[in-house]
Amino acid sequence: MKKKIETKPFDRYKIPPKQNLFFMPVIWLWCWIATRKGRLKITKVRMKGLKPPYIVLGTHQAFSDFFVTPLALFPHRANYISELEGFEAYGEWLYRQAGCLGTRKFVNDIALIRNIRRVIARKGILAYYPEARYANAGTSSELPESVGKLVKLLKAPVVTINMKGNYLQSPIWNLKIRKEAQQEAVITQIYTREELEAADIPEINERISQYLSYDEYAWQFETKTAITYEKRAEGLELVLYKCPSCGAEFEMITKGADIMCRSCGFRRHMTEYGRMEEGTHAFSVRKSSDGFTHIPDWYEWERNCTKQEIDEGKYSLNVKVHIESLPNAVNFIDLSTGILRHTKDGFSLTYCEYGESQERTLSFSPSTMISVHTEYDYRGKGQCITLSTLDNTYFLFPLEPGFNVTKIQFAAEYLYKLSKSSDRINSNK
């Protein structure tokens, strides 16, 4: 019998329950077991005597962040902001009992703000990860200005959790657990209620960014953490998609611990300490003196190349995609194929909604999207980006070449900044 498709949107206004008290021993035990491989070490700063309510902002490197955070907050329970994918994967009832508030990424959700305020008003802990996605290259993402506005609005102490080793243990582009990676977490009260009241929003944002800053590869090299996994570079070509030698895009391939360009033969070997060096390893091709030793430097160079492309009016994306929508916590809906476009005017998606035969086009202005959610191999289906309205999320998988989620993310972030800069100029005229 064919399963019924549920199209009713997720109830964003439903008041989230506190974490189920009877679940807590199971959650803490599960998290403790999950972090044993990484020999997790937690350091607490200015946390003595702090009791709820307060807000917790955490770095977001990998799935294991969700295991570290409850242990750092022990013995207190918390509510967590979560994307609807988790609700769909594990069930809405279970996720709500775990204290999760459902939302969609990179949308302005007033219902979510109301529920966050409810959590603080009932003297709870609200925990969330303002980067809103895992680290691509082991470095922190730029935080939205709205983070400072939110904590100022809540008028509660502010706590940060800066986690280390989670990305190194299982990077988003190759989830195989690296057994040598050690995990650390520093949980710090960065603002008391009184200190927060005296601070302005730019100052708050600067301090939060400072406490949530990280560079996993620099930390790996400094601590001499050796990752001996033989296939440690495989998948990295999705992040390091542009050749530093010839400039070709989407021609990078990986094998074992090596990355190379199919176009010109440029290659690098990823050492056990996360550095990119020359060597005669997986490929018998010519050497090159071009390139980067530090992976985040290569990543930021690609970002700057994308910015230049936009500034010169050369950037555009027009590609056929397979579409799956997630309107709720019940099911994904296959919407067949559509056309995704990305230009200086933002994203547009042309497709047929479920049960309809007439095409429609959704448009997303650059000024409304500080970034875009990216996946390198979403549930085994390959690269994917998502675009969301308040009542639906569209998962877009490429059916044609020229689609790389890292480059699309760079473009979305820069177009957002250009749009906001233009808005400020116009408002001052």
C-alpha positions as CSV (number, residue, x, y, z in Angstrom):
1,M,0.0,0.0,0.0
2,K,1.3,3.4,-1.0
3,K,2.3,5.6,1.9
4,K,0.3,8.7,2.3
5,I,2.2,12.0,1.7
6,E,1.8,14.5,4.5
7,T,1.9,18.1,3.2
8,K,0.8,20.0,6.3
9,P,3.6,22.4,7.4
10,F,5.5,22.0,10.7
11,D,3.8,23.8,13.6
12,R,6.4,26.5,14.3
13,Y,4.4,28.0,17.1
14,K,4.0,24.9,19.3
15,I,5.6,25.7,22.7
16,P,8.6,23.5,23.2
17,P,8.6,21.3,26.3
18,K,11.6,21.2,28.7
19,Q,13.9,18.2,28.2
20,N,12.2,15.2,29.6
21,L,13.6,14.7,33.1
22,F,13.5,10.9,32.7
23,F,15.4,11.1,29.5
24,M,18.3,13.0,30.9
25,P,20.3,10.1,32.4
26,V,20.1,8.3,29.1
27,I,21.1,11.4,27.1
28,W,24.1,12.0,29.4
29,L,25.2,8.4,29.3
30,W,24.8,8.3,25.5
31,C,26.9,11.5,25.1
32,W,29.5,10.2,27.5
33,I,29.9,6.9,25.5
34,A,30.0,8.8,22.2
35,T,32.9,11.1,23.4
36,R,35.1,8.3,24.9
37,K,37.0,7.8,21.6
38,G,37.9,11.5,21.6
39,R,38.9,11.5,25.3
40,L,36.9,14.6,25.8
41,K,38.3,17.2,28.2
42,I,35.9,20.0,29.4
43,T,37.2,23.2,30.9
44,K,34.8,25.6,32.7
45,V,35.5,29.4,33.0
46,R,33.4,31.8,35.1
47,M,30.7,29.1,35.3
48,K,30.8,28.6,39.1
49,G,27.5,29.4,40.7
50,L,25.8,30.2,37.4
51,K,22.2,28.9,37.3
52,P,19.6,29.1,34.6
53,P,18.3,31.1,32.8
54,Y,21.1,31.7,30.3
55,I,21.8,31.4,26.6
56,V,24.5,29.1,25.2
57,L,26.3,29.7,21.9
58,G,28.4,26.8,20.6
59,T,30.8,26.3,17.7
60,H,29.5,24.0,15.0
61,Q,32.1,21.7,13.5
62,A,30.5,18.3,13.3
63,F,27.7,16.1,14.5
64,S,29.6,15.3,17.6
65,D,28.9,18.9,18.8
66,F,25.5,17.5,19.9
67,F,27.3,15.0,22.2
68,V,29.7,17.5,23.8
69,T,27.2,20.2,24.6
70,P,25.0,18.3,27.1
71,L,28.1,17.1,28.9
72,A,29.5,20.7,29.1
73,L,26.1,21.8,30.6
74,F,25.8,18.9,33.1
75,P,23.9,18.8,35.5
76,H,21.6,21.3,33.8
77,R,19.2,20.4,31.0
78,A,18.6,22.7,28.0
79,N,16.5,23.4,25.0
80,Y,18.2,23.2,21.6
81,I,17.5,24.9,18.3
82,S,17.4,22.2,15.6
83,E,16.7,22.0,11.9
84,L,13.7,19.9,10.8
85,E,15.9,17.2,9.3
86,G,16.5,15.8,12.7
87,F,12.8,15.8,13.6
88,E,12.1,13.9,10.4
89,A,15.0,11.4,11.0
90,Y,14.3,10.6,14.6
91,G,10.6,11.5,15.0
92,E,9.0,14.7,16.2
93,W,7.9,13.3,19.6
94,L,11.3,12.1,20.5
95,Y,13.0,15.3,19.4
96,R,10.6,17.5,21.4
97,Q,11.2,15.3,24.5
98,A,14.9,16.0,23.9
99,G,14.1,19.7,24.2
100,C,14.5,20.7,20.5
101,L,12.9,23.7,18.9
102,G,12.3,23.1,15.2
103,T,13.2,25.7,12.6
104,R,14.6,26.1,9.1
105,K,18.0,27.5,8.2
106,F,18.6,31.1,7.0
107,V,15.0,32.3,7.4
108,N,13.6,35.0,9.6
109,D,11.4,33.0,11.9
110,I,9.4,35.2,14.4
111,A,7.8,32.0,15.9
112,L,11.3,30.8,16.8
113,I,12.1,34.0,18.6
114,R,8.9,33.8,20.6
115,N,9.8,30.2,21.7
116,I,13.3,31.2,22.6
117,R,11.9,34.0,24.8
118,R,9.6,31.4,26.4
119,V,12.5,29.2,27.3
120,I,14.4,32.0,29.0
121,A,11.2,33.3,30.7
122,R,10.6,29.9,32.4
123,K,14.2,30.0,33.6
124,G,15.6,27.5,31.1
125,I,18.8,27.2,29.1
126,L,18.6,27.9,25.4
127,A,21.5,26.4,23.4
128,Y,22.2,27.0,19.7
129,Y,24.9,27.0,17.1
130,P,24.9,30.4,15.4
131,E,27.1,29.2,12.5
132,A,24.1,27.1,11.4
133,R,26.1,24.5,9.6
134,Y,29.2,22.3,10.0
135,A,32.7,23.6,9.2
136,N,33.8,23.1,5.6
137,A,37.5,23.6,6.1
138,G,37.9,23.5,9.9
139,T,37.5,27.2,10.5
140,S,34.7,29.3,12.0
141,S,32.1,31.0,9.9
142,E,31.3,34.7,10.2
143,L,28.4,35.2,12.6
144,P,25.3,37.2,11.7
145,E,24.7,40.5,13.4
146,S,21.4,39.2,14.6
147,V,23.2,37.1,17.3
148,G,24.1,40.2,19.3
149,K,20.6,41.5,18.9
150,L,19.1,38.3,20.1
151,V,21.2,38.0,23.3
152,K,20.6,41.7,24.1
153,L,16.9,41.1,23.7
154,L,16.9,38.1,26.1
155,K,18.7,40.0,28.9
156,A,20.2,36.7,30.3
157,P,23.8,35.7,30.9
158,V,25.7,34.6,27.8
159,V,27.8,31.4,27.7
160,T,30.0,30.1,24.8
161,I,31.2,26.6,24.2
162,N,34.3,26.5,21.9
163,M,34.9,22.9,20.9
164,K,38.1,21.5,19.4
165,G,38.7,18.2,17.6
166,N,35.2,17.5,16.5
167,Y,35.9,18.5,12.9
168,L,39.2,16.6,12.9
169,Q,37.5,13.5,14.1
170,S,34.8,13.5,11.4
171,P,35.0,16.3,8.7
172,I,31.7,16.9,6.8
173,W,33.3,15.9,3.5
174,N,34.4,12.5,4.8
175,L,32.6,11.3,7.9
176,K,34.9,8.4,8.7
177,I,35.9,8.7,12.3
178,R,39.6,9.5,12.8
179,K,40.4,7.7,16.0
180,E,43.5,9.8,16.9
181,A,41.6,13.1,17.1
182,Q,41.1,14.3,20.7
183,Q,38.2,16.5,21.8
184,E,38.3,19.5,24.0
185,A,35.7,22.1,25.0
186,V,36.0,25.3,26.9
187,I,32.7,26.6,28.3
188,T,32.8,30.3,29.4
189,Q,30.4,32.8,30.8
190,I,31.3,35.8,28.6
191,Y,28.6,38.1,29.9
192,T,26.8,38.3,33.2
193,R,23.3,39.9,33.1
194,E,24.7,43.2,34.3
195,E,27.7,43.1,31.9
196,L,25.3,42.4,29.0
197,E,23.1,45.3,29.9
198,A,26.1,47.7,29.8
199,A,27.4,46.4,26.4
200,D,26.2,47.6,23.0
201,I,25.4,45.2,20.1
202,P,28.6,45.7,18.1
203,E,30.7,45.0,21.2
204,I,28.6,41.9,22.0
205,N,29.0,40.5,18.5
206,E,32.8,41.1,18.5
207,R,33.2,39.3,21.8
208,I,31.0,36.4,20.8
209,S,33.0,36.0,17.6
210,Q,36.2,36.1,19.5
211,Y,35.1,33.3,21.8
212,L,33.7,31.1,19.0
213,S,36.7,31.5,16.7
214,Y,38.7,28.3,15.8
215,D,41.1,26.8,13.2
216,E,41.2,23.1,13.5
217,Y,44.2,22.6,11.2
218,A,46.2,25.2,13.0
219,W,45.3,23.5,16.3
220,Q,46.1,20.1,14.9
221,F,49.6,21.2,13.8
222,E,50.3,23.0,17.1
223,T,49.3,20.0,19.2
224,K,51.0,17.6,16.8
225,T,47.9,15.5,16.5
226,A,48.7,12.8,13.9
227,I,45.8,11.5,11.8
228,T,47.0,8.3,10.2
229,Y,43.7,7.4,8.4
230,E,45.0,6.4,4.9
231,K,42.1,8.0,3.1
232,R,42.2,11.2,5.1
233,A,42.1,13.5,2.0
234,E,39.2,11.7,0.1
235,G,36.3,14.1,-0.3
236,L,38.4,17.2,0.2
237,E,38.1,18.0,-3.5
238,L,34.5,19.2,-2.8
239,V,36.0,21.9,-0.5
240,L,39.2,22.6,-2.4
241,Y,37.5,22.6,-5.8
242,K,39.8,25.1,-7.6
243,C,43.4,24.4,-8.7
244,P,45.9,26.9,-7.4
245,S,48.2,26.2,-10.3
246,C,46.1,26.4,-13.5
247,G,42.9,27.9,-12.0
248,A,40.6,25.1,-13.3
249,E,37.4,24.5,-11.3
250,F,35.9,21.2,-10.4
251,E,38.9,19.3,-11.8
252,M,40.3,18.3,-8.4
253,I,40.3,14.6,-7.5
254,T,41.5,12.8,-4.4
255,K,42.9,9.4,-3.6
256,G,44.1,8.3,-0.2
257,A,45.9,11.2,1.3
258,D,46.5,13.0,-2.0
259,I,44.7,15.7,-4.0
260,M,45.4,16.5,-7.7
261,C,44.2,18.4,-10.6
262,R,43.1,16.4,-13.7
263,S,43.7,19.4,-15.9
264,C,47.3,20.2,-15.2
265,G,48.6,17.5,-12.9
266,F,49.1,19.8,-9.8
267,R,49.0,17.8,-6.6
268,R,49.5,17.9,-2.9
269,H,49.8,15.3,-0.2
270,M,47.9,15.8,3.1
271,T,50.3,14.9,5.9
272,E,49.4,13.3,9.1
273,Y,49.4,16.7,10.7
274,G,47.0,18.2,8.2
275,R,49.5,20.1,6.1
276,M,49.5,20.1,2.3
277,E,52.9,19.2,0.9
278,E,54.6,18.0,-2.2
279,G,55.6,14.4,-2.5
280,T,55.5,11.2,-4.6
281,H,52.5,9.4,-3.2
282,A,49.4,8.3,-5.0
283,F,49.9,10.0,-8.4
284,S,52.9,9.7,-10.8
285,V,52.6,13.1,-12.3
286,R,54.6,16.3,-12.4
287,K,55.3,18.4,-9.3
288,S,54.4,22.0,-8.9
289,S,55.6,24.6,-6.5
290,D,52.3,26.4,-6.5
291,G,49.6,25.9,-3.9
292,F,49.0,26.3,-0.1
293,T,50.4,24.5,2.9
294,H,47.5,25.5,5.2
295,I,44.1,24.1,4.0
296,P,42.1,27.2,5.2
297,D,44.4,29.4,3.1
298,W,43.4,27.5,0.0
299,Y,39.8,27.7,1.0
300,E,39.9,31.5,1.6
301,W,41.7,32.0,-1.8
302,E,38.8,30.3,-3.5
303,R,36.4,32.6,-1.7
304,N,38.3,35.6,-3.0
305,C,38.3,34.2,-6.5
306,T,34.5,33.9,-6.3
307,K,34.3,37.5,-5.0
308,Q,36.3,38.7,-8.0
309,E,34.1,36.7,-10.4
310,I,31.1,38.5,-9.0
311,D,32.7,41.9,-9.1
312,E,33.5,41.4,-12.7
313,G,30.0,40.3,-13.5
314,K,31.1,36.8,-14.5
315,Y,29.3,34.7,-11.9
316,S,26.1,32.8,-12.6
317,L,24.7,29.4,-12.1
318,N,21.9,27.8,-14.2
319,V,21.6,24.1,-13.6
320,K,19.0,21.3,-13.6
321,V,18.4,19.9,-10.1
322,H,16.5,17.1,-8.5
323,I,14.2,18.5,-5.8
324,E,13.0,17.0,-2.5
325,S,10.9,19.1,-0.1
326,L,10.5,18.9,3.6
327,P,7.4,20.7,4.8
328,N,7.2,19.0,8.2
329,A,8.7,16.5,10.5
330,V,6.9,13.6,8.8
331,N,8.3,13.1,5.3
332,F,10.3,14.3,2.4
333,I,8.3,14.8,-0.9
334,D,9.9,14.0,-4.3
335,L,9.2,17.0,-6.6
336,S,11.1,15.6,-9.6
337,T,13.3,18.1,-11.4
338,G,13.6,21.9,-11.7
339,I,15.9,24.6,-12.6
340,L,18.1,26.4,-10.1
341,R,19.5,29.8,-11.0
342,H,21.9,32.0,-8.9
343,T,23.0,35.4,-10.0
344,K,23.6,38.9,-8.5
345,D,19.8,39.0,-8.0
346,G,19.8,36.0,-5.7
347,F,18.5,32.5,-6.1
348,S,15.5,31.4,-8.1
349,L,14.0,27.9,-8.3
350,T,11.6,26.9,-11.1
351,Y,9.6,23.7,-10.3
352,C,6.2,22.1,-9.8
353,E,4.9,21.9,-6.3
354,Y,3.5,18.6,-5.1
355,G,0.1,17.9,-6.6
356,E,0.4,20.8,-9.2
357,S,1.1,20.7,-12.9
358,Q,1.8,24.4,-13.4
359,E,5.3,25.5,-12.9
360,R,6.1,28.2,-10.3
361,T,9.3,30.2,-9.5
362,L,10.5,30.9,-6.0
363,S,12.8,33.9,-5.7
364,F,15.3,34.5,-2.8
365,S,16.7,38.0,-2.6
366,P,20.5,38.3,-1.6
367,S,19.5,40.6,1.2
368,T,17.5,37.9,2.9
369,M,20.1,35.1,2.8
370,I,23.3,35.7,4.9
371,S,24.4,32.2,3.6
372,V,23.0,29.0,2.2
373,H,23.0,25.6,3.9
374,T,25.3,23.1,2.1
375,E,25.8,19.3,2.2
376,Y,28.6,17.3,0.6
377,D,26.9,13.9,0.6
378,Y,23.4,14.3,2.0
379,R,22.2,10.9,3.1
380,G,24.3,9.2,0.4
381,K,22.7,11.3,-2.4
382,G,25.6,13.6,-3.1
383,Q,26.1,17.4,-3.0
384,C,23.1,19.4,-2.0
385,I,22.0,22.9,-1.0
386,T,18.7,23.9,0.6
387,L,16.5,26.9,0.1
388,S,13.8,27.5,2.7
389,T,10.5,29.4,3.1
390,L,8.9,29.6,6.5
391,D,6.8,26.5,5.7
392,N,9.0,24.4,3.4
393,T,12.6,23.5,2.8
394,Y,13.8,22.4,-0.7
395,F,16.7,20.1,-1.0
396,L,18.4,20.6,-4.4
397,F,20.7,17.9,-5.9
398,P,22.6,18.7,-9.1
399,L,21.8,16.8,-12.3
400,E,24.4,18.6,-14.4
401,P,28.1,19.6,-13.9
402,G,29.2,23.0,-12.7
403,F,27.4,22.7,-9.3
404,N,29.7,23.0,-6.3
405,V,28.2,23.8,-2.9
406,T,31.3,25.5,-1.6
407,K,31.4,28.0,-4.4
408,I,27.7,28.6,-4.2
409,Q,28.1,29.3,-0.5
410,F,30.9,31.8,-1.1
411,A,28.7,33.5,-3.7
412,A,25.7,33.7,-1.5
413,E,27.6,35.2,1.4
414,Y,29.3,37.8,-0.7
415,L,26.1,38.8,-2.5
416,Y,24.5,39.2,0.9
417,K,27.2,41.6,2.0
418,L,27.0,43.6,-1.3
419,S,23.2,43.8,-0.9
420,K,23.4,45.1,2.7
421,S,26.1,47.5,1.8
422,S,23.9,48.9,-1.0
423,D,21.0,49.2,1.4
424,R,23.1,51.2,3.9
425,I,24.3,53.6,1.1
426,N,20.7,54.1,-0.1
427,S,19.4,54.7,3.4
428,N,22.0,57.4,4.0
429,K,21.1,59.4,0.8
